[in-house]
Amino acid sequence: MRTPQQSSRPAPRTPRLTALGAAAAIPALALTGCGGNADADPEALSLTLAHSYNDGQPMVDCGVSTIEEEVNGADAGLAIETYGASSLGGDTDRIADVASGDIDIDIQGASALGSVYEPISVFDAAYAFDDVEHLSAFMASGASDEVITDFYETTGIHTLGAWSAGSRHFTANDPIRQPADLSGLQIRFPASPQYLMNAEALGADATEVAFEEIYLSLQQGAVDGQENPTNIIAADNIDEVQDYVSLTAHQQNTNLVIIGSVWDELDDEQQEVLTAAVDQAVDQVTECIADQEEEILDEWRSAGSPEVVDDVDVDAFRDQAFSYLEESFDEESLAVFEAIRGEGE
């Protein structure tokens, strides 16, 4: 797969490209750094898939690559052209482009999608999901139908599937075993409303720091800690500047695979192929992230640095979070939260 690093964008398509027009556009798109289309049918309808991840991350190597391979190899008249590493813009820009039809498929965090439909951000609420199996069960059940349907009716965006990009854990230079251990610590959280609500719910003093500045901010003591999945902590060397990784697993970091109005232009076979490809990608990402987390934790435990804190009082964190969220959510968001929790009980 070619590394999609360049920032050039495919031109807006009005009207939608025909199969012949898409065929003519494929060589030009290939020059801009998109990937995974070398063996596709030259007359296939080209679908742009955008995301914010980098090659080497499981969401790309196990997720995006699976979608590309399955769709491009299905002989269904579809071809996936991928633009990663936010080369088609940040989350907010890409959500708007999916809604307008300038981007076909995108992979977005639930909290980011809250900018266009607030209740969907509840997927990223603290302890909304117990684990990845709970997320999978919710998405496969009728309990998810209302929020997914309302998201579509509000935005015109369909949801093809959802996976966890990893459980989020706290890191700091002190162990965090219970909510009281967060007292007095400045903890970096992403700036989205749901993440900041999570900080309040967990008892953390949130500090907004750009992702690219986390390492330096921790190294210089501008913040005391942060929270991310183990694969991000390891990939960005956060473990070099933090003494403890406390396994709070306070959020499932939910990603949704979304598609705009082009969905309605696909025939039944094409819809089935794309849906099956996303389903397989969800399974692959889930397995890859679990394997990677186990490998990373084993390495840390073996090295003794950072120290892995296993004896976290998750019940205390969960109870505090639930009490706060149930009082703070509006009616729509609370209904989503209760639907998720009902599936987990």
Residue frames relative to the residue before (quaternion, step in Angstrom):
aa qw qx qy qz dx dy dz
M 1.0000 0.0000 0.0000 0.0000 0.00 0.00 0.00
R 0.4092 -0.7128 0.5094 0.2550 3.59 -0.81 0.90
T 0.4835 -0.6825 0.4670 0.2871 3.57 -1.00 0.76
P 0.2576 -0.8009 0.5220 0.1405 3.63 -0.52 1.15
Q 0.1404 0.8416 -0.5073 0.1214 3.60 0.26 1.19
Q 0.6209 0.5795 -0.3678 0.3786 3.61 1.04 -0.56
S 0.4711 -0.7257 0.4470 0.2271 3.54 -1.14 0.63
S 0.4487 0.6936 -0.4690 0.3124 3.61 1.16 0.04
R 0.2886 -0.7745 0.5488 0.1251 3.54 -1.05 0.81
P 0.5032 -0.6007 0.5008 0.3675 3.55 -1.15 0.49
A 0.5415 -0.6321 0.4350 0.3436 3.57 -0.97 0.76
P 0.5609 -0.5818 0.4578 0.3704 3.60 -1.07 0.68
R 0.2561 -0.7994 0.5322 0.1097 3.53 -0.95 0.91
T 0.1983 0.7608 -0.5910 0.1805 3.53 -0.42 1.26
P 0.4574 -0.3408 -0.7826 0.2492 1.60 -0.86 2.32
R 0.7538 -0.3690 0.2904 0.4597 3.55 -1.37 0.00
L 0.5442 -0.6216 0.4473 0.3426 3.60 -1.03 0.80
T 0.3734 -0.6696 0.5875 0.2589 3.52 -1.07 0.73
A 0.6914 -0.4452 0.3365 0.4589 3.59 -1.23 0.15
L 0.6545 0.5031 -0.3196 0.4652 3.60 0.98 -0.81
G 0.6597 0.5032 -0.3071 0.4662 3.59 0.98 -0.85
A 0.6317 0.5256 -0.3323 0.4629 3.57 1.01 -0.77
A 0.6294 0.5365 -0.3387 0.4486 3.56 0.98 -0.80
A 0.6727 0.4933 -0.3036 0.4604 3.56 0.95 -0.82
A 0.6794 0.5133 -0.2900 0.4368 3.58 1.11 -0.69
I 0.5364 0.6756 -0.4029 0.3058 3.59 1.09 -0.60
P 0.6734 0.4764 -0.3436 0.4488 3.66 0.72 -0.80
A 0.6469 0.5135 -0.3325 0.4552 3.59 0.97 -0.78
L 0.6432 0.5175 -0.3236 0.4624 3.58 0.98 -0.83
A 0.6275 0.5582 -0.3460 0.4182 3.56 0.95 -0.83
L 0.6515 0.5353 -0.3222 0.4303 3.57 1.05 -0.69
T 0.6710 0.5117 -0.3042 0.4420 3.60 1.18 -0.42
G 0.6699 -0.5468 0.3046 0.3994 3.60 1.15 0.26
C 0.4298 0.6733 -0.4956 0.3411 3.60 1.10 0.42
G 0.2820 -0.8135 0.4958 0.1135 3.58 -1.16 0.37
G 0.8003 0.4237 -0.2300 0.3564 3.45 -1.45 -0.03
N 0.6417 0.5668 -0.3198 0.4058 3.62 1.06 0.45
A 0.3367 0.8024 -0.4618 0.1721 3.57 1.25 0.08
D 0.7788 0.3468 -0.1747 0.4925 3.59 0.96 -0.82
A 0.4349 0.7247 -0.4512 0.2864 3.60 1.25 0.12
D 0.6242 -0.5255 0.4338 0.3822 3.55 -1.30 0.48
P 0.4249 -0.7301 0.4653 0.2646 3.64 -0.62 1.02
E 0.6922 0.4353 -0.2896 0.4975 3.60 1.20 -0.31
A 0.4319 0.7153 -0.4540 0.3093 3.58 1.27 0.13
L 0.5250 -0.5863 0.5140 0.3412 3.54 -1.28 0.47
S 0.2709 -0.7925 0.5299 0.1334 3.58 -0.59 1.14
L 0.1285 -0.7849 0.6050 0.0365 3.55 -0.80 1.11
T 0.3277 -0.7417 0.5563 0.1818 3.56 -0.79 1.04
L 0.0749 -0.7726 0.6301 0.0205 3.57 -0.90 1.02
A 0.0669 -0.8125 0.5790 -0.0086 3.58 -0.66 1.14
H 0.0930 0.7762 -0.6216 0.0493 3.54 -1.22 0.54
S 0.5195 -0.6718 0.4515 0.2739 3.57 -1.30 0.23
Y 0.5700 0.6451 -0.3644 0.3551 3.60 1.25 -0.20
N 0.4166 -0.6868 0.5422 0.2465 3.54 -1.36 0.34
D 0.6114 -0.5170 0.4387 0.4081 3.55 -1.23 0.43
G 0.6971 0.4185 -0.3433 0.4701 3.54 -1.03 0.84
Q 0.6314 0.4862 -0.3417 0.4983 3.59 1.21 -0.37
P 0.5875 -0.6201 0.3806 0.3542 3.61 -0.99 0.77
M 0.5974 0.5705 -0.3736 0.4220 3.60 1.08 -0.56
V 0.6810 0.4278 -0.2701 0.5295 3.58 1.24 -0.51
D 0.7440 0.4493 -0.2477 0.4281 3.56 0.60 -1.18
C 0.7706 0.3158 -0.1736 0.5257 3.59 1.07 -0.69
G 0.7319 0.4288 -0.2330 0.4756 3.60 1.13 -0.57
V 0.7431 0.3916 -0.2230 0.4947 3.55 0.46 -1.23
S 0.6561 0.5204 -0.3192 0.4436 3.60 0.90 -0.89
T 0.6335 0.5247 -0.3297 0.4634 3.59 1.03 -0.75
I 0.6408 0.5109 -0.3269 0.4706 3.60 0.93 -0.85
E 0.6496 0.5200 -0.3162 0.4555 3.58 0.88 -0.91
E 0.7059 0.4852 -0.2731 0.4379 3.55 0.73 -1.11
E 0.6938 0.4851 -0.2845 0.4498 3.57 0.88 -0.94
V 0.6934 0.4600 -0.2826 0.4773 3.60 0.89 -0.88
N 0.7088 0.4711 -0.2758 0.4468 3.58 0.79 -0.99
G 0.7209 0.4321 -0.2475 0.4820 3.58 1.16 -0.51
A 0.5550 0.6699 -0.3591 0.3381 3.57 1.28 -0.07
D 0.3084 -0.7686 0.5055 0.2420 3.62 1.24 -0.24
A 0.4282 0.7017 -0.4551 0.3422 3.56 0.99 0.93
G 0.5832 -0.6011 0.3709 0.4013 3.59 1.25 0.26
L 0.6136 0.5084 -0.3609 0.4845 3.59 1.20 0.54
A 0.0289 -0.7679 0.6388 0.0372 3.56 -1.22 0.57
I 0.2808 -0.7593 0.5680 0.1481 3.56 -0.93 0.94
E 0.0822 -0.7565 0.6479 0.0343 3.57 -0.94 0.98
T 0.1773 -0.8405 0.5095 0.0502 3.57 -0.51 1.20
Y 0.0635 -0.7460 0.6625 0.0248 3.54 -1.15 0.84
G 0.0543 -0.8381 0.5428 -0.0111 3.58 -0.33 1.25
A 0.7557 0.4242 -0.2825 0.4114 3.51 -1.41 -0.33
S 0.5966 -0.6036 0.3427 0.4029 3.60 1.09 0.78
S 0.2807 0.7934 -0.5009 0.2021 3.61 1.15 0.57
L 0.7002 0.3916 -0.2755 0.5296 3.61 1.24 -0.24
G 0.7536 -0.3679 0.1981 0.5074 3.56 1.21 0.46
G 0.6246 -0.5372 0.4235 0.3767 3.51 -1.35 0.24
D 0.7715 -0.3885 0.2380 0.4442 3.54 -1.32 0.15
T 0.6931 0.4932 -0.2945 0.4354 3.58 0.74 -1.03
D 0.6518 0.5093 -0.3144 0.4658 3.58 0.97 -0.85
R 0.6938 0.4842 -0.2947 0.4441 3.58 0.88 -0.89
I 0.5933 0.5459 -0.3709 0.4609 3.59 1.05 -0.64
A 0.6591 0.5000 -0.3043 0.4721 3.58 0.92 -0.90
D 0.6749 0.4991 -0.3003 0.4531 3.59 0.98 -0.81
V 0.6004 0.5178 -0.3646 0.4883 3.60 1.12 -0.54
A 0.6598 0.5107 -0.3086 0.4567 3.59 0.92 -0.88
S 0.7208 0.4330 -0.2525 0.4788 3.61 1.02 -0.75
G 0.5327 -0.6433 0.4015 0.3756 3.60 1.22 -0.33
D 0.4892 0.6676 -0.4356 0.3538 3.61 1.25 0.05
I 0.7192 0.1839 -0.1543 0.6520 3.57 1.30 -0.42
D 0.3909 -0.7502 0.4852 0.2212 3.58 -0.89 0.90
I 0.8093 0.0618 0.0370 0.5830 3.56 0.71 -1.15
D 0.0065 0.7929 -0.6090 0.0187 3.56 -1.01 0.79
I 0.2650 -0.7134 0.6207 0.1886 3.53 -1.30 0.44
Q 0.0280 0.8307 -0.5445 0.1129 3.53 -0.47 1.28
G 0.4836 -0.6200 0.5302 0.3172 3.54 -1.20 0.60
A 0.5945 -0.5949 0.4043 0.3594 3.56 -1.06 0.73
S 0.6476 0.5266 -0.3330 0.4386 3.60 0.96 -0.80
A 0.6274 0.5189 -0.3397 0.4709 3.61 1.07 -0.65
L 0.6563 0.5080 -0.3128 0.4618 3.59 0.98 -0.80
G 0.5222 0.6386 -0.4023 0.3971 3.57 1.24 -0.31
S 0.5576 0.6099 -0.3936 0.4027 3.59 1.20 -0.33
V 0.7488 0.3302 -0.2070 0.5361 3.60 1.20 -0.45
Y 0.7771 0.0204 -0.0390 0.6279 3.59 1.24 -0.33
E 0.3519 -0.8181 0.4122 0.1922 3.53 0.10 1.37
P 0.6637 0.5342 -0.3545 0.3853 3.68 0.76 -0.80
I 0.5941 0.5773 -0.3874 0.4046 3.65 1.08 -0.54
S 0.5840 0.5996 -0.3713 0.4019 3.60 1.15 -0.52
V 0.5109 0.6522 -0.4129 0.3783 3.59 1.24 -0.33
F 0.5166 0.6262 -0.4196 0.4061 3.60 1.19 -0.37
D 0.7216 0.4031 -0.2257 0.5156 3.58 1.21 -0.57
A 0.3901 0.7247 -0.4890 0.2890 3.60 1.20 0.24
A 0.6253 -0.5571 0.3990 0.3735 3.55 -1.17 0.63
Y 0.8645 -0.0202 -0.0486 0.4998 3.54 -0.82 1.14
A 0.2522 0.7518 -0.5626 0.2339 3.61 1.09 0.56
F 0.7679 0.2006 -0.1042 0.5994 3.56 0.94 -0.95
D 0.4748 -0.6766 0.4865 0.2830 3.56 -0.98 0.86
D 0.7669 -0.1403 0.1607 0.6052 3.56 1.03 -0.87
V 0.7299 -0.4305 0.2913 0.4440 3.56 -1.30 0.02
E 0.6052 0.5527 -0.3611 0.4448 3.60 1.10 -0.61
H 0.6214 0.5337 -0.3290 0.4699 3.58 1.08 -0.73
L 0.6319 0.5194 -0.3229 0.4761 3.60 0.98 -0.83
S 0.6681 0.5038 -0.3008 0.4575 3.58 0.87 -0.94
A 0.6634 0.5069 -0.3043 0.4587 3.58 0.93 -0.90
F 0.6428 0.5253 -0.3215 0.4555 3.58 0.99 -0.81
M 0.6908 0.4821 -0.2873 0.4559 3.57 0.86 -0.94
A 0.6876 0.4774 -0.2783 0.4710 3.59 1.11 -0.64
S 0.6690 0.5142 -0.2880 0.4528 3.59 1.24 -0.33
G 0.6362 -0.5238 0.4101 0.3909 3.53 -1.32 0.19
A 0.5175 0.6626 -0.4098 0.3538 3.58 1.24 -0.34
S 0.6868 0.4754 -0.2866 0.4692 3.60 1.14 -0.56
D 0.4710 0.7287 -0.4251 0.2579 3.60 1.20 -0.39
E 0.6809 0.5194 -0.3157 0.4086 3.58 0.83 -0.98
V 0.7072 0.4498 -0.2902 0.4619 3.60 0.78 -0.96
I 0.6479 0.5090 -0.3285 0.4617 3.62 0.99 -0.74
T 0.6542 0.5034 -0.3031 0.4761 3.59 1.02 -0.81
D 0.6672 0.4947 -0.3028 0.4674 3.58 0.93 -0.88
F 0.6004 0.5466 -0.3501 0.4672 3.58 1.10 -0.70
Y 0.6675 0.4903 -0.2972 0.4751 3.59 0.94 -0.88
E 0.6891 0.4933 -0.2957 0.4409 3.59 0.82 -0.95
T 0.6669 0.4945 -0.2941 0.4735 3.58 1.15 -0.61
T 0.8205 0.2865 -0.0965 0.4852 3.56 0.93 -0.94
G 0.3932 -0.6999 0.4942 0.3335 3.60 1.14 -0.57
I 0.5724 0.5866 -0.3648 0.4417 3.59 1.30 0.25
H 0.2980 -0.7512 0.5688 0.1531 3.55 -0.88 1.02
T 0.3020 -0.7196 0.5946 0.1936 3.57 -1.24 0.54
L 0.2446 -0.7934 0.5452 0.1157 3.57 -0.70 1.12
G 0.7785 -0.2066 0.1635 0.5697 3.59 1.11 -0.57
A 0.1943 -0.7670 0.5988 0.1239 3.55 -1.33 0.12
W 0.0204 -0.7774 0.6282 0.0258 3.53 -1.13 0.70
S 0.4555 -0.6268 0.5416 0.3260 3.54 -1.31 0.21
A 0.3044 -0.7458 0.5675 0.1705 3.56 -0.91 0.96
G 0.7467 -0.3628 0.1832 0.5266 3.56 1.26 0.41
S 0.5038 -0.6280 0.4978 0.3225 3.57 -1.14 0.64
R 0.3526 -0.7379 0.5393 0.2011 3.57 -0.95 0.88
H 0.0771 -0.7907 0.6073 -0.0071 3.54 -1.00 0.96
F 0.4860 -0.6501 0.4976 0.3059 3.58 -1.24 0.45
T 0.0785 -0.7307 0.6708 0.0998 3.52 -1.27 0.57
A 0.1377 0.7605 -0.6258 0.1047 3.56 -1.20 0.65
N 0.5471 -0.5928 0.4597 0.3713 3.56 -1.28 -0.07
D 0.6748 0.3171 -0.2832 0.6033 3.52 1.37 0.40
P 0.5299 -0.6222 0.4528 0.3564 3.61 -1.07 0.57
I 0.1908 -0.7555 0.6177 0.1064 3.57 -1.12 0.73
R 0.0065 0.8376 -0.5422 0.0659 3.55 -0.20 1.31
Q 0.7886 0.0895 -0.0237 0.6079 3.56 1.19 -0.51
P 0.7032 -0.4891 0.2901 0.4268 3.61 -1.15 0.44
A 0.6246 0.5649 -0.3480 0.4119 3.59 1.00 -0.76
D 0.6047 0.5826 -0.3554 0.4107 3.60 1.14 -0.55
L 0.6088 0.5497 -0.3519 0.4510 3.60 1.24 -0.26
S 0.4908 0.6880 -0.4233 0.3264 3.56 1.24 -0.36
G 0.8269 0.2168 -0.1838 0.4852 3.53 -0.87 1.00
L 0.6254 0.5317 -0.3399 0.4590 3.59 1.25 -0.10
Q 0.3008 -0.7073 0.6089 0.1962 3.56 -1.06 0.82
I 0.0656 -0.8254 0.5602 -0.0247 3.57 -0.42 1.27
R 0.3863 -0.7190 0.5290 0.2323 3.56 -0.82 1.00
F 0.0120 0.7570 -0.6524 0.0347 3.55 -0.99 1.02
P 0.5602 -0.5545 0.4751 0.3911 3.60 -1.17 0.45
A 0.5771 -0.6635 0.3823 0.2839 3.54 -1.16 0.68
S 0.4811 0.6881 -0.4514 0.3021 3.65 1.16 -0.10
P 0.6415 -0.5615 0.3569 0.3818 3.61 -1.09 0.65
Q 0.6732 0.4989 -0.3232 0.4398 3.61 0.89 -0.82
Y 0.6421 0.5118 -0.3283 0.4670 3.60 0.99 -0.77
L 0.6710 0.4864 -0.3032 0.4704 3.57 0.95 -0.83
M 0.6063 0.5235 -0.3490 0.4863 3.57 1.13 -0.58
N 0.6171 0.5434 -0.3385 0.4574 3.58 1.05 -0.76
A 0.6228 0.5444 -0.3406 0.4468 3.56 0.98 -0.85
E 0.6584 0.4980 -0.3015 0.4772 3.56 0.91 -0.91
A 0.6719 0.5204 -0.2977 0.4349 3.55 0.91 -0.93
L 0.7211 0.4365 -0.2373 0.4829 3.57 1.06 -0.78
G 0.5223 -0.6527 0.4032 0.3724 3.57 1.25 -0.24
A 0.4798 0.6755 -0.4305 0.3580 3.58 1.22 0.42
D 0.3700 -0.6678 0.5957 0.2497 3.54 -1.27 0.55
A 0.2082 -0.8395 0.4929 0.0941 3.56 -0.05 1.31
T 0.0770 -0.7494 0.6566 0.0372 3.51 -1.15 0.85
E 0.3206 -0.7578 0.5391 0.1797 3.57 -0.80 1.01
V 0.0876 0.7658 -0.6260 0.1183 3.54 -0.70 1.20
A 0.5063 -0.6377 0.4794 0.3274 3.60 -0.93 0.84
F 0.6172 -0.5843 0.3742 0.3709 3.54 -1.04 0.79
E 0.6683 0.5258 -0.2990 0.4331 3.57 0.92 -0.91
E 0.7143 0.4521 -0.2421 0.4761 3.60 1.21 -0.45
I 0.3862 0.7527 -0.4738 0.2447 3.61 1.25 0.01
Y 0.6749 0.5142 -0.3180 0.4232 3.59 0.72 -1.06
L 0.7022 0.4654 -0.2768 0.4623 3.59 0.75 -1.04
S 0.6413 0.5301 -0.3267 0.4483 3.59 0.98 -0.80
L 0.6581 0.4812 -0.3016 0.4944 3.58 1.03 -0.75
Q 0.6538 0.5319 -0.3103 0.4397 3.56 0.92 -0.92
Q 0.7412 0.4054 -0.2132 0.4907 3.58 0.98 -0.86
G 0.4984 -0.6851 0.4090 0.3390 3.59 1.28 -0.09
A 0.3491 0.7376 -0.5051 0.2811 3.58 1.20 0.38
V 0.7488 0.0870 -0.0799 0.6522 3.55 1.26 -0.55
D 0.4836 -0.6963 0.4642 0.2566 3.56 -1.19 0.59
G 0.8143 -0.0370 0.0673 0.5754 3.56 1.10 -0.60
Q 0.1810 -0.7535 0.6213 0.1159 3.53 -1.35 -0.04
E 0.2458 -0.7508 0.5872 0.1760 3.56 -1.32 0.00
N 0.1939 0.7498 -0.6030 0.1915 3.53 -0.96 1.04
P 0.5982 -0.5176 0.4386 0.4265 3.59 -1.25 0.13
T 0.6535 -0.5358 0.3605 0.3948 3.58 -1.20 0.53
N 0.6425 0.5350 -0.3497 0.4227 3.62 0.96 -0.76
I 0.6500 0.4821 -0.3155 0.4954 3.60 1.09 -0.62
I 0.6193 0.5494 -0.3411 0.4452 3.58 0.97 -0.84
A 0.7031 0.4536 -0.2630 0.4802 3.57 0.93 -0.93
A 0.6776 0.5181 -0.3071 0.4220 3.60 0.84 -0.98
D 0.7625 0.3459 -0.1911 0.5123 3.58 1.03 -0.73
N 0.5001 -0.7159 0.3871 0.2958 3.57 1.29 0.48
I 0.2582 0.7807 -0.5269 0.2149 3.57 1.13 0.57
D 0.5940 0.5868 -0.3551 0.4203 3.58 1.15 -0.62
E 0.5770 0.5921 -0.3759 0.4186 3.62 1.21 -0.34
V 0.7885 0.3036 -0.1368 0.5171 3.59 1.10 -0.68
Q 0.6753 0.3948 -0.2936 0.5495 3.59 1.25 0.44
D 0.4052 -0.7520 0.4767 0.2075 3.57 -0.90 0.98
Y 0.8080 0.2054 -0.0712 0.5476 3.59 1.08 -0.71
V 0.1243 -0.7190 0.6766 0.0987 3.51 -1.25 0.68
S 0.1292 -0.8170 0.5613 0.0271 3.57 -0.43 1.25
L 0.3337 -0.7993 0.4733 0.1605 3.57 -0.49 1.24
T 0.0168 0.8313 -0.5497 0.0803 3.54 0.39 1.31
A 0.1098 -0.8287 0.5374 0.1110 3.61 1.15 -0.61
H 0.2225 0.8476 -0.4562 0.1545 3.54 0.98 0.88
Q 0.7901 0.1254 -0.0928 0.5928 3.60 1.26 -0.07
Q 0.4001 -0.7427 0.4904 0.2188 3.59 -1.04 0.75
N 0.3622 -0.7682 0.4835 0.2117 3.62 1.24 0.17
T 0.0604 0.8733 -0.4785 0.0680 3.54 0.88 1.06
N 0.1357 -0.7542 0.6395 0.0616 3.54 -0.99 0.98
L 0.1557 -0.7655 0.6162 0.1000 3.57 -1.08 0.77
V 0.2884 -0.7117 0.6138 0.1832 3.55 -1.07 0.82
I 0.0334 -0.8383 0.5416 -0.0536 3.55 -0.43 1.26
I 0.1125 -0.7790 0.6149 0.0488 3.57 -1.25 0.53
G 0.4188 -0.7339 0.4888 0.2169 3.54 -1.03 0.83
S 0.8423 -0.2506 0.1544 0.4515 3.55 -1.27 -0.46
V 0.5010 0.6497 -0.4371 0.3685 3.60 1.19 -0.28
W 0.4928 0.6628 -0.4237 0.3719 3.59 1.20 -0.43
D 0.6988 0.4834 -0.2721 0.4516 3.55 0.92 -0.89
E 0.6261 0.5277 -0.3363 0.4652 3.59 1.27 -0.21
L 0.5904 0.5800 -0.3648 0.4266 3.58 1.26 -0.30
D 0.4236 -0.6712 0.5300 0.2985 3.58 -1.08 0.62
D 0.7421 -0.4284 0.2682 0.4402 3.57 -1.29 0.22
E 0.6564 0.5148 -0.3193 0.4497 3.58 0.92 -0.88
Q 0.6677 0.5028 -0.3040 0.4571 3.58 0.91 -0.88
Q 0.6340 0.5149 -0.3303 0.4731 3.58 1.02 -0.77
E 0.6571 0.5094 -0.3102 0.4610 3.58 0.97 -0.84
V 0.6445 0.5188 -0.3208 0.4610 3.59 0.97 -0.84
L 0.6828 0.4848 -0.2920 0.4621 3.58 0.85 -0.94
T 0.6538 0.5099 -0.3125 0.4635 3.59 0.95 -0.85
A 0.6580 0.5063 -0.3050 0.4665 3.58 0.95 -0.87
A 0.6343 0.5321 -0.3250 0.4570 3.58 1.04 -0.79
V 0.6622 0.4845 -0.3049 0.4836 3.58 0.96 -0.84
D 0.6195 0.5399 -0.3465 0.4523 3.61 0.96 -0.79
Q 0.6709 0.4838 -0.2967 0.4773 3.56 0.95 -0.89
A 0.6293 0.5329 -0.3315 0.4584 3.58 1.03 -0.76
V 0.6141 0.5440 -0.3448 0.4562 3.60 1.00 -0.80
D 0.6642 0.4968 -0.3003 0.4709 3.58 0.91 -0.91
Q 0.6745 0.5055 -0.2984 0.4478 3.57 0.91 -0.93
V 0.6493 0.5112 -0.3190 0.4641 3.59 0.92 -0.86
T 0.6451 0.5344 -0.3184 0.4437 3.56 0.91 -0.93
E 0.6849 0.4740 -0.2815 0.4764 3.57 0.90 -0.93
C 0.6651 0.5154 -0.3095 0.4429 3.60 0.89 -0.91
I 0.6748 0.4908 -0.3037 0.4599 3.58 0.89 -0.89
A 0.6348 0.5223 -0.3342 0.4610 3.61 0.98 -0.79
D 0.6651 0.4945 -0.3015 0.4714 3.58 0.93 -0.90
Q 0.6713 0.5039 -0.3019 0.4519 3.56 0.93 -0.90
E 0.6416 0.5176 -0.3335 0.4573 3.60 0.94 -0.82
E 0.6451 0.5173 -0.3262 0.4580 3.58 0.91 -0.86
E 0.6590 0.5110 -0.3039 0.4608 3.58 0.95 -0.90
I 0.6673 0.5001 -0.3021 0.4618 3.59 0.91 -0.90
L 0.6713 0.4922 -0.3064 0.4618 3.58 0.87 -0.90
D 0.6244 0.5324 -0.3365 0.4620 3.58 1.01 -0.77
E 0.6485 0.5124 -0.3169 0.4652 3.60 0.98 -0.83
W 0.6674 0.4961 -0.3064 0.4632 3.59 0.90 -0.89
R 0.6608 0.5018 -0.3130 0.4621 3.57 0.93 -0.88
S 0.6522 0.5199 -0.3119 0.4550 3.56 0.99 -0.83
A 0.7090 0.4449 -0.2521 0.4856 3.56 0.97 -0.87
G 0.3632 -0.7442 0.4820 0.2861 3.57 1.16 -0.59
S 0.7545 0.2522 -0.1661 0.5826 3.54 1.30 0.16
P 0.4666 -0.3086 -0.8068 0.1903 1.50 -1.33 2.12
E 0.5565 -0.5925 0.4535 0.3654 3.58 -1.21 0.41
V 0.2956 -0.7559 0.5624 0.1580 3.57 -0.85 1.02
V 0.2132 -0.7851 0.5753 0.0850 3.55 -0.66 1.18
D 0.1484 -0.8322 0.5330 0.0366 3.56 -0.29 1.32
D 0.7117 0.4953 -0.2571 0.4267 3.58 1.06 -0.73
V 0.1660 0.7920 -0.5566 0.1883 3.56 0.83 1.06
D 0.3754 -0.6981 0.5606 0.2399 3.58 -1.03 0.82
V 0.1525 -0.8359 0.5239 0.0599 3.55 0.34 1.31
D 0.6095 0.5627 -0.3602 0.4268 3.61 1.01 -0.71
A 0.6502 0.5105 -0.3229 0.4609 3.60 0.98 -0.80
F 0.6478 0.4965 -0.3164 0.4835 3.58 0.96 -0.82
R 0.6720 0.5078 -0.3075 0.4428 3.58 0.86 -0.97
D 0.6672 0.5056 -0.3139 0.4480 3.60 0.85 -0.93
Q 0.6598 0.4974 -0.3133 0.4680 3.58 0.95 -0.84
A 0.6539 0.5186 -0.3125 0.4537 3.56 0.97 -0.88
F 0.6612 0.5125 -0.3171 0.4467 3.59 0.86 -0.92
S 0.6455 0.5309 -0.3267 0.4414 3.57 0.92 -0.89
Y 0.6802 0.4817 -0.2877 0.4718 3.57 0.94 -0.88
L 0.6961 0.4933 -0.2889 0.4343 3.58 0.78 -1.02
E 0.6548 0.5244 -0.3222 0.4386 3.58 0.91 -0.84
E 0.6873 0.4495 -0.2800 0.4971 3.58 1.14 -0.56
S 0.7357 0.4698 -0.2209 0.4350 3.58 1.14 -0.64
F 0.6022 0.5733 -0.3669 0.4173 3.61 1.10 -0.58
D 0.4331 -0.6323 0.5582 0.3179 3.54 -1.21 0.52
E 0.7589 -0.4255 0.2383 0.4315 3.57 -1.26 0.21
E 0.6778 0.4978 -0.2950 0.4537 3.58 0.90 -0.93
S 0.6876 0.4782 -0.2846 0.4664 3.57 0.87 -0.94
L 0.6276 0.5314 -0.3370 0.4584 3.56 1.02 -0.73
A 0.6243 0.5371 -0.3396 0.4543 3.59 1.04 -0.75
V 0.6386 0.5047 -0.3236 0.4824 3.60 1.02 -0.77
F 0.6504 0.5243 -0.3142 0.4510 3.57 0.90 -0.92
E 0.6800 0.4849 -0.2854 0.4702 3.57 0.92 -0.90
A 0.6151 0.5313 -0.3470 0.4679 3.61 1.09 -0.65
I 0.6481 0.5031 -0.3107 0.4798 3.59 0.99 -0.84
R 0.7018 0.4652 -0.2847 0.4583 3.57 0.78 -0.96
G 0.6092 0.5523 -0.3561 0.4439 3.60 1.08 -0.61
E 0.6545 0.4983 -0.3099 0.4767 3.57 1.11 -0.68
G 0.7018 0.4785 -0.2743 0.4509 3.58 1.16 -0.51
E 0.6345 0.5522 -0.3298 0.4286 3.58 1.23 -0.20
